[in-house]
């Protein structure tokens, strides 16, 4: 799982740090950082709670895999049918 935190949008509230069941995030210099992205299980609870919509997840495609496609999911407030990444 690739996780991008928009450092300009992140307000440093730490809600993603507290909410993530897999302890993916830490606050560093008042900005959320995905320090353990491989722990991410794709539940996107961080998206649900982020008031700044600063998080983006991309499903990783194994090298040489031409059947899978990466897709990007960015939070826009409410959960959608695309909230899970397979």
Secondary structure as UniProt FT lines:
FT   STRAND          2..5
FT   TURN            7..9
FT   HELIX           15..19
FT   TURN            21..22
FT   STRAND          25..28
FT   TURN            29..30
FT   STRAND          31..34
FT   TURN            35..36
FT   HELIX           37..39
FT   HELIX           45..49
FT   TURN            51..52
FT   STRAND          55..58
FT   TURN            63..64
FT   STRAND          72..74
FT   TURN            81..82
//
